Amino acid sequence: MGVFTAFAQTQLTTSDDEKTVTVNDAPEMDVIAFGKSVIVKNRAKSVLCIGGDVLVEGRVEEDVVAFGGSISQRENAYIGGHIFAVGGTYKSESQKPLRGEGKETIMIAAFEDELRDLAQNPAQIFSPSFTWAFLLQRLLSILFWFVVTFGITTLAPGAVSRGVARFQLSAAKIIGIGLAVFLLAATFTIISAGFLPDYISVILGLMVFVLMLMSYVFGRVALQVSFGKLIQKRLLSERNQSETLSILLGVLTWTLLLSIPYVWTIALLTLFAGGIGLVLTARSKTSWQRE
């Protein structure tokens, strides 16, 4: 299935197998294609291709972006903007390709097949396939988060214990605060990218990303310990309980939740919101206690 902007049918043509979009002459058009490859024969304003390759034979005045595909530039072709190839590569037939002055080329040549399949079948992100590779990834995830959680609880037991206590006392309030801040931060990042200079918006975006990542790690550790302790309390006697076992039970629980189709999106959002909420309420001493 393809989606693209078109002002006249003669500007774009689609191949018989519906896997390739050819741009004939559309100098004012932003071409966007999902699950299709794009060939620019003459002119286009910009190209965004998700799940396909881009071949520039003519002229593109602005950026060329490919997610899950590669970008190729013919010898006499021209690209005036930045080039982004995520999950693919950029190749030019000329040793000195015709490019806009000062424009950058960014390539992340990894997971090309995965990104291409995801773009062609977006529903699989909500319902992943249970394969041996999927199972191996989950086993590695269990090992990774057990080590991370054990390490953080060993190095900063007080911070984790206070986080667990706050979450158990006011889980809904903490998640609500975290979700609101998460949405505000995402909105702010998007708006800043459209109105602020590039270098400022990039710096702000990186700052927000790092803060979100740190909150996610702390939140996941705290929630894994919290759930592990709860499971231990319900299923095991006090004599058989231990910190290490509670960490393992919590890691197993959250890894399972993050592996269930469709449910994993809610679980992931809960981890982000919970982590942000715990960080924002870290200095509160009385407002989170039960009266």
C-alpha positions as CSV (number, residue, x, y, z in Angstrom):
1,M,0.0,0.0,0.0
2,G,1.5,3.4,-0.9
3,V,0.7,6.9,0.2
4,F,2.1,9.9,-1.6
5,T,1.3,13.5,-2.3
6,A,0.2,14.2,-5.9
7,F,-1.1,17.3,-7.6
8,A,-1.6,15.6,-11.0
9,Q,-1.6,11.9,-12.0
10,T,0.9,12.6,-14.7
11,Q,3.5,13.6,-12.2
12,L,3.7,10.2,-10.6
13,T,3.3,6.7,-12.0
14,T,3.2,3.3,-10.3
15,S,4.6,0.1,-11.6
16,D,2.3,-2.8,-12.5
17,D,3.3,-4.7,-9.3
18,E,2.7,-1.5,-7.3
19,K,6.1,-1.7,-5.7
20,T,7.7,1.3,-7.3
21,V,6.7,4.9,-7.7
22,T,8.3,6.9,-10.5
23,V,8.4,10.7,-10.2
24,N,8.3,12.2,-13.7
25,D,8.5,15.9,-13.1
26,A,7.2,17.4,-9.9
27,P,9.5,20.2,-8.7
28,E,7.0,21.4,-6.0
29,M,6.1,18.0,-4.7
30,D,7.1,16.4,-1.4
31,V,7.0,12.7,-2.3
32,I,6.1,10.3,0.6
33,A,6.0,6.6,0.0
34,F,5.3,3.7,2.4
35,G,6.3,0.2,1.4
36,K,7.4,1.3,-2.1
37,S,10.6,2.2,-3.8
38,V,10.9,5.7,-5.4
39,I,12.6,6.6,-8.7
40,V,13.1,10.4,-9.4
41,K,13.4,10.6,-13.2
42,N,13.3,14.4,-13.5
43,R,12.5,16.7,-10.5
44,A,11.1,16.6,-7.0
45,K,11.1,18.9,-4.0
46,S,11.9,16.2,-1.4
47,V,11.6,12.5,-0.9
48,L,10.6,10.4,2.2
49,C,10.6,6.7,1.6
50,I,9.7,4.2,4.4
51,G,10.3,0.5,3.6
52,G,11.8,1.0,0.1
53,D,14.8,2.3,-1.8
54,V,15.3,5.7,-3.4
55,L,16.9,6.2,-6.8
56,V,17.6,9.7,-7.9
57,E,18.2,10.0,-11.6
58,G,17.2,13.7,-11.9
59,R,17.1,16.5,-9.4
60,V,15.8,16.7,-5.8
61,E,16.0,20.2,-4.3
62,E,15.7,19.3,-0.6
63,D,16.2,16.3,1.7
64,V,16.1,12.6,0.7
65,V,15.2,10.3,3.5
66,A,14.9,6.5,3.5
67,F,13.9,4.3,6.5
68,G,14.5,0.6,5.9
69,G,16.0,1.2,2.4
70,S,19.0,2.6,0.6
71,I,19.5,5.8,-1.4
72,S,21.3,5.8,-4.8
73,Q,22.4,8.8,-6.9
74,R,23.1,8.6,-10.6
75,E,26.2,10.3,-12.0
76,N,24.6,13.5,-13.2
77,A,21.8,13.6,-10.6
78,Y,21.5,16.3,-8.0
79,I,20.4,16.3,-4.3
80,G,20.2,19.7,-2.7
81,G,19.4,18.8,0.9
82,H,20.5,16.4,3.6
83,I,20.6,12.6,3.0
84,F,19.3,10.3,5.7
85,A,19.5,6.5,5.2
86,V,18.4,4.6,8.3
87,G,18.6,0.9,7.9
88,G,20.3,1.3,4.5
89,T,23.2,2.9,2.7
90,Y,23.9,5.9,0.4
91,K,25.7,5.3,-2.9
92,S,26.7,7.6,-5.7
93,E,27.9,6.7,-9.1
94,S,30.1,9.8,-9.2
95,Q,33.2,10.3,-7.1
96,K,32.1,13.9,-6.5
97,P,28.3,13.7,-6.4
98,L,26.3,16.9,-7.1
99,R,25.1,18.0,-3.7
100,G,23.9,21.2,-2.0
101,E,26.7,23.1,-0.2
102,G,27.2,22.2,3.4
103,K,24.6,19.4,3.4
104,E,25.2,16.3,5.5
105,T,24.9,12.5,4.8
106,I,23.8,10.3,7.7
107,M,23.8,6.6,7.4
108,I,22.8,3.9,9.9
109,A,23.3,0.7,8.0
110,A,21.6,-1.7,10.4
111,F,18.3,-3.6,10.6
112,E,17.4,-2.9,6.9
113,D,15.3,-6.0,6.5
114,E,13.5,-5.5,9.8
115,L,12.7,-1.8,9.1
116,R,11.6,-2.7,5.6
117,D,9.2,-5.5,6.8
118,L,7.9,-3.1,9.5
119,A,7.1,-0.4,7.0
120,Q,5.3,-2.9,4.7
121,N,3.3,-4.4,7.5
122,P,3.0,-1.8,10.4
123,A,0.6,-4.0,12.3
124,Q,3.4,-6.3,13.3
125,I,4.8,-3.8,15.7
126,F,1.7,-4.4,17.9
127,S,1.7,-8.2,17.3
128,P,5.2,-9.5,17.0
129,S,5.9,-13.0,15.6
130,F,6.9,-15.6,18.2
131,T,10.1,-17.0,16.6
132,W,13.3,-18.5,17.9
133,A,15.0,-15.1,17.4
134,F,12.2,-13.4,19.4
135,L,12.6,-15.9,22.2
136,L,16.4,-15.4,22.2
137,Q,15.9,-11.6,22.4
138,R,13.6,-12.0,25.4
139,L,16.1,-14.3,27.2
140,L,18.9,-11.8,26.6
141,S,16.6,-9.0,27.8
142,I,15.9,-10.9,31.0
143,L,19.6,-11.4,31.6
144,F,20.4,-7.7,30.8
145,W,17.7,-6.2,33.0
146,F,18.5,-8.6,35.9
147,V,22.1,-7.4,35.9
148,V,21.1,-3.8,35.5
149,T,18.5,-4.0,38.3
150,F,20.7,-5.9,40.6
151,G,23.6,-3.4,40.0
152,I,21.4,-0.3,40.6
153,T,19.8,-1.8,43.7
154,T,23.3,-2.6,45.1
155,L,24.8,0.8,44.3
156,A,21.8,2.9,45.2
157,P,19.5,0.8,47.5
158,G,18.0,3.9,49.2
159,A,16.9,5.6,46.0
160,V,15.3,2.3,44.7
161,S,13.6,1.6,48.0
162,R,12.1,5.1,48.2
163,G,11.0,4.8,44.6
164,V,9.3,1.5,45.3
165,A,7.6,2.9,48.4
166,R,6.3,6.0,46.6
167,F,5.0,3.8,43.7
168,Q,3.2,1.4,46.1
169,L,1.6,4.4,48.0
170,S,0.4,6.4,45.0
171,A,0.9,4.5,41.7
172,A,-2.0,6.1,39.8
173,K,-0.8,9.7,40.8
174,I,2.8,9.0,39.8
175,I,1.9,7.4,36.5
176,G,-0.5,10.3,35.8
177,I,2.2,13.0,36.5
178,G,4.7,11.0,34.4
179,L,2.3,10.6,31.5
180,A,1.5,14.3,31.4
181,V,5.1,15.3,31.4
182,F,5.9,12.7,28.8
183,L,3.3,14.1,26.4
184,L,4.4,17.7,27.1
185,A,8.0,16.8,26.5
186,A,7.2,15.1,23.2
187,T,5.0,18.0,22.1
188,F,7.7,20.5,23.0
189,T,10.4,18.6,21.1
190,I,8.2,18.5,17.9
191,I,7.3,22.2,18.1
192,S,11.0,23.2,18.8
193,A,12.1,21.2,15.7
194,G,9.7,23.3,13.6
195,F,10.4,26.8,15.0
196,L,13.9,26.8,16.4
197,P,17.2,26.8,14.6
198,D,18.4,23.3,13.7
199,Y,21.3,23.1,16.1
200,I,19.2,24.3,19.1
201,S,16.4,21.8,18.3
202,V,18.9,19.0,18.0
203,I,20.4,19.8,21.3
204,L,17.0,20.1,23.0
205,G,15.9,16.8,21.4
206,L,19.0,15.0,22.7
207,M,18.5,16.4,26.2
208,V,14.9,15.3,26.3
209,F,15.9,11.9,24.9
210,V,18.7,11.4,27.5
211,L,16.4,12.5,30.4
212,M,13.6,10.1,29.1
213,L,16.1,7.3,28.8
214,M,17.4,7.8,32.4
215,S,13.9,8.0,33.7
216,Y,12.9,4.8,31.9
217,V,15.8,2.9,33.3
218,F,15.2,4.0,36.9
219,G,11.4,3.5,36.5
220,R,11.8,0.0,35.1
221,V,14.2,-0.9,37.9
222,A,11.8,0.4,40.6
223,L,8.7,-1.2,39.0
224,Q,10.5,-4.5,38.6
225,V,11.5,-4.6,42.3
226,S,8.1,-3.4,43.3
227,F,6.3,-6.1,41.4
228,G,8.8,-8.8,42.4
229,K,8.3,-8.0,46.1
230,L,4.5,-8.1,45.6
231,I,4.6,-11.5,43.9
232,Q,6.9,-12.8,46.6
233,K,4.6,-11.6,49.3
234,R,1.6,-13.2,47.7
235,L,3.2,-16.6,46.8
236,L,6.0,-17.2,49.2
237,S,6.4,-17.3,53.0
238,E,8.6,-14.6,54.6
239,R,11.2,-17.2,55.3
240,N,11.8,-17.9,51.6
241,Q,11.8,-14.3,50.4
242,S,15.0,-12.6,49.2
243,E,16.0,-9.4,47.3
244,T,17.6,-11.4,44.4
245,L,14.5,-13.5,43.9
246,S,12.2,-10.4,44.0
247,I,14.4,-8.8,41.3
248,L,14.2,-12.0,39.1
249,L,10.4,-12.3,39.5
250,G,10.0,-8.6,38.6
251,V,12.2,-8.8,35.6
252,L,10.3,-11.9,34.4
253,T,7.0,-10.3,34.9
254,W,7.8,-7.1,33.0
255,T,9.6,-9.0,30.2
256,L,6.5,-11.1,29.8
257,L,4.2,-8.0,29.7
258,L,6.5,-6.4,27.1
259,S,6.2,-9.6,24.9
260,I,2.5,-9.9,24.7
261,P,1.0,-8.5,21.5
262,Y,-0.7,-5.1,21.8
263,V,-0.3,-5.3,25.6
264,W,3.4,-4.4,25.3
265,T,2.5,-0.8,24.1
266,I,0.6,-0.1,27.4
267,A,3.3,-1.7,29.5
268,L,6.0,0.4,27.7
269,L,4.1,3.6,28.2
270,T,3.6,2.7,31.9
271,L,7.3,2.2,32.4
272,F,8.1,5.6,30.8
273,A,5.3,7.4,32.7
274,G,6.2,5.6,36.0
275,G,9.9,6.4,35.7
276,I,9.3,10.1,34.9
277,G,6.8,10.3,37.8
278,L,9.2,8.7,40.2
279,V,12.0,11.1,39.2
280,L,9.8,14.2,39.5
281,T,8.6,13.1,43.0
282,A,12.0,12.0,44.2
283,R,12.3,14.9,46.7
284,S,8.8,14.8,48.1
285,K,8.7,13.5,51.7
286,T,5.1,14.0,52.9
287,S,2.7,14.5,50.0
288,W,3.0,10.8,48.9
289,Q,2.4,9.3,52.4
290,R,-1.0,7.9,53.4
291,E,-2.8,10.0,55.8
